[in-house]
Amino acid sequence: MELYSLSIEEALTAIDKGEISPVELTEAIFKRIEAVEDKIHSFVTLDKENSLIQARSAEDNIRRNIKQPLGGIPIAIKDNICTEGVRTTCSSKMLENFIPPYDSTIVKKLKEQRCILIGKTNLDEFAMGSSTENSSFGSTRNPWDVARVPGGSSGGSAAAVAADMCIAALGSDTGGSIRQPAAFCGVVGLKPTYGRVSRYGLVAFASSLDQIGPITKNVKDSAILLNIISGYDLRDSTSADLTVPDFTSAIGQDIKGMKLGVPKEYFIKGIDKEVAESVNAAINKLESLGAIPLEISLPHTGYAVATYYILATSEASSNLARYDGVKYGLRAAGGDLIDMYMKTREAGFGAEVKRRIILGTYTLSSGYYDAYYKKAQQVRTLVKQDFEKAFEKVDVIVTPTTPSPAFKAGEKTDDPLQMYLADIFTISVNLAGVPGISIPCGFTSQNLPVGLQIIGKHFDEETLLKTAYAYEQATDWHKRKPKL
Amino acid sequence: MQYEAVIGLEIHAQLLTESKMFCGCSTKFGSEPNTQTCPVCIGMPGVLPVANKRAIECVIKTGLAVNCKIAPFSRFARKNYFYPDLPKGYQISQYELPICEHGLVEIIVNGSTKKIGLTRIHLEEDAGKNIHEGAGDYSFVDLNRAGTPLMEIVTEPDIRSPQEAAEFVKKLRAIVRYLGVCDGNMEQGSLRCDANVSIRPVGQEELGTKTEIKNMNSFKFIEKALDYEIKRQIKILNEGGRIVQETRLWHSNRGITESMRSKEEAHDYRYFPDPDLVPVDVDNAWIEQIRLQIVELPDSRRQRFITQYGLPEQDADLLTSERAMAEWFEEAVKLGGDPKSVSNWMMGELMKMLNEENKLIEECALKPEQLVGLIKLIDKGVISGKIAKTVFEEMYKTGKDADRIVKEKGLVQVSDESEIEKVVDDILQKNPKEMERFRAGEEKLLGFFAGQIMKATKGKANPKIVNELLRKKLSGTS
């Protein structure tokens, strides 16, 4: 087996046994990137030089017998997560040359582990999109079919993991931006409970929905990475002051008697037939492992997309106000102050970002606030209550991650509403703040991956990982690799 | 037609916290531009605010002092607008759920007490400063002040005259200074006042169209600006015109208010709850803990000074207007100074000298025990009241004790009768004509002789003995 195709667990074992060194692993990864990145375009910035320095530092620690759970593992970071001294663009012209003077909390944690941060991955501009086509620096393609999108907005990270251009990656998920690309690329993507992982240094899209999470080659890697990035952060008052369990210890426990909620609202008309078949087969597989599927109802599911697009755009319209040309980032020449503002924002933001800023500005405007923002907050409460009620009866909820497999590049770029519907099954999870994971559960006749979404209770990632792992061990979808 | 003014005030008070509202940067005033900044208060991508607990406590403390209801649950909201001194493109403030509501402050105007209602007190962050001087075609931005905690106090439209407005701000300033939550410096802008002003015919319930007046940075300017604005509005209505709702700026150099922006140009701030901050939960235990830190406030201290020390109202007013002044007074009384004497010295000589130097009492070298020492020297007859003023001045300037000054300068009062008698005899001898006139009934000449004697003794002769001796000698009984 090639070094670049190792999982975190495999790589750690090999490093531990002295079979490979972090430098060898990092070099193998960069060799792989040189071979396939042209076809995929996962990265906005690659940092080979620093990566090798970090790899040698990890080796030093190994020689000095300093134990580090993730020491020497090459990881890719979505380019909306701030990295000190390495530019962080959000795939926007606005921040094309922005070099943060500080590390996000999770990057700090990864550095303390002597992880190797190989580069920054492409995304839909400011994480707004579902295909990684809304990038100012070119679109990313799906390793399973380069004519198709990898999903988004963490498409660069998901494609990099699927194409073995990193051992694991981090993404961010506001309405499905980790899980949907994970499903499209046949990898594992976890959105933790809101508040589980610090958002400090994650460039905000919609603050009440954003959450950082791992994108990995298997479920155990997801648990390993979650162990590192979780926990209360004094710099993020929305992070939860809770003890973080060892997520890997949940893995391997059996799921006999576990109750699986299957929401009827998620198996609707319009869902791709092969996706439905794969997901149903997965539910049967879980049942054969001892779990008990129960039909449940999440009655406000139909309002989730509309609610999301009001709340997320409202918050975004305010979050993106700081890009005004005054302090950092792009500044376009203008006659006076207002002119400079307008020209800077005209030149710096892409069409989708502008669309959402306009939408969110409108929904917060005086006279419309009650009808849109306030109403949407009320519906959000109802969606949250749907989950609370469901979790009184079941341990986890299983659904398809997406209504269809990866679509063709360019297919939905002219139809924003169709694009928004790509997140129809993932959005409610962000509104409710609960954790959700997407794992591979089959392939279509065109050899495109299908994702199974497992949703857990607040701060119960353990049950979610346990279920995902049990399924993964009973199948081998995750072992398939795209031919590149 | 007779009109009455309806005025409501909005007061911004910079809180005396060590660090900024949402980051750890210092709030110190007057540093080099942009040296007290960090990624959070510069509004870098990805940063998050964390609320300053001490600032929240300052607002609760103020709310308790002005009889507000403290909300068990309040939250921060974003006020969205673009300006170069506002790095995030929004100000974190409070909107629907402020920390304090429904307060009350009493003021005294022309001898009668009036209650002014407070709508709310909320917490927000200050903006930075744009600097236009020396920047050529550009402007500089200094973000040292960005993120400094500000408390906004909003009154009900209960104020009816410029004088009431000024009295209210004075009272509020005294309260925040007593509490130690704000230094109240209006010139430096740590206490800022805006006013909403309208007029209506006396007897009418319905409110007239209001204007908002900004940039009144002293008590004097508050009175002047509001006076100007009320007259301006009356003139418009009397001429059959219509008041335009707008924001107006007070120009102190020209003594006028001038339109800054109209209602149509007003911002739509698109307030919404800040998703980066959790709601502020205030429980009773916390409130009680803060209540314990509240010192005796001006109103009750004033009352106590009248009853406990028998001071006239005027003395009590002045001495309690500043916490440091009141504490200075009580310290002097505690050390044995007679309350009225202490008050007289403070309201007379001490105030005069502080005003001359534009100093606060806490900034002067003179200590309460030194004034008490001086008063004791007078009471014991060691120095005369007149000499005492010279000694006081010296004490104030040098910080030396009274008895040391008296000794060094040889100012001890001469009370030895035989010594004074010699001088009296000498003066009487030198002024035979005046002596004749006195004896003929011109009694006011007693003062002339006393003056001559004091002059001859350089003011050191005991005036009581001088007077006794003079009367005795002039009436010819010896």
HADDOCK unambig.tbl for C-alpha pairs under 7 A between the chains (distance, minus, plus):
assign (segid A and resid 200 and name CA) (segid B and resid 46 and name CA) 6.10 0.50 0.50
assign (segid A and resid 200 and name CA) (segid B and resid 47 and name CA) 5.57 0.50 0.50
assign (segid A and resid 200 and name CA) (segid B and resid 48 and name CA) 5.99 0.50 0.50
assign (segid A and resid 201 and name CA) (segid B and resid 46 and name CA) 4.11 0.50 0.50
assign (segid A and resid 201 and name CA) (segid B and resid 47 and name CA) 5.39 0.50 0.50
assign (segid A and resid 202 and name CA) (segid B and resid 46 and name CA) 4.64 0.50 0.50
assign (segid A and resid 203 and name CA) (segid B and resid 45 and name CA) 5.24 0.50 0.50
assign (segid A and resid 203 and name CA) (segid B and resid 46 and name CA) 3.74 0.50 0.50
assign (segid A and resid 204 and name CA) (segid B and resid 46 and name CA) 5.69 0.50 0.50
assign (segid A and resid 207 and name CA) (segid B and resid 275 and name CA) 5.77 0.50 0.50
assign (segid A and resid 207 and name CA) (segid B and resid 276 and name CA) 6.20 0.50 0.50
assign (segid A and resid 208 and name CA) (segid B and resid 275 and name CA) 5.33 0.50 0.50
assign (segid A and resid 235 and name CA) (segid B and resid 48 and name CA) 6.63 0.50 0.50
assign (segid A and resid 235 and name CA) (segid B and resid 50 and name CA) 6.40 0.50 0.50
assign (segid A and resid 236 and name CA) (segid B and resid 48 and name CA) 6.11 0.50 0.50
assign (segid A and resid 236 and name CA) (segid B and resid 50 and name CA) 6.78 0.50 0.50
assign (segid A and resid 237 and name CA) (segid B and resid 50 and name CA) 5.96 0.50 0.50
assign (segid A and resid 237 and name CA) (segid B and resid 277 and name CA) 6.10 0.50 0.50
assign (segid A and resid 237 and name CA) (segid B and resid 278 and name CA) 6.51 0.50 0.50
assign (segid A and resid 238 and name CA) (segid B and resid 276 and name CA) 6.54 0.50 0.50
assign (segid A and resid 238 and name CA) (segid B and resid 277 and name CA) 6.48 0.50 0.50
assign (segid A and resid 238 and name CA) (segid B and resid 278 and name CA) 6.24 0.50 0.50
assign (segid A and resid 318 and name CA) (segid B and resid 80 and name CA) 6.75 0.50 0.50
assign (segid A and resid 321 and name CA) (segid B and resid 88 and name CA) 6.41 0.50 0.50
assign (segid A and resid 321 and name CA) (segid B and resid 89 and name CA) 4.79 0.50 0.50
assign (segid A and resid 322 and name CA) (segid B and resid 43 and name CA) 6.81 0.50 0.50
assign (segid A and resid 322 and name CA) (segid B and resid 87 and name CA) 6.14 0.50 0.50
assign (segid A and resid 322 and name CA) (segid B and resid 88 and name CA) 4.37 0.50 0.50
assign (segid A and resid 322 and name CA) (segid B and resid 89 and name CA) 4.88 0.50 0.50
assign (segid A and resid 326 and name CA) (segid B and resid 84 and name CA) 6.35 0.50 0.50
assign (segid A and resid 364 and name CA) (segid B and resid 270 and name CA) 5.20 0.50 0.50
assign (segid A and resid 365 and name CA) (segid B and resid 268 and name CA) 6.74 0.50 0.50
assign (segid A and resid 365 and name CA) (segid B and resid 270 and name CA) 5.25 0.50 0.50
assign (segid A and resid 366 and name CA) (segid B and resid 268 and name CA) 6.58 0.50 0.50
assign (segid A and resid 366 and name CA) (segid B and resid 270 and name CA) 6.42 0.50 0.50
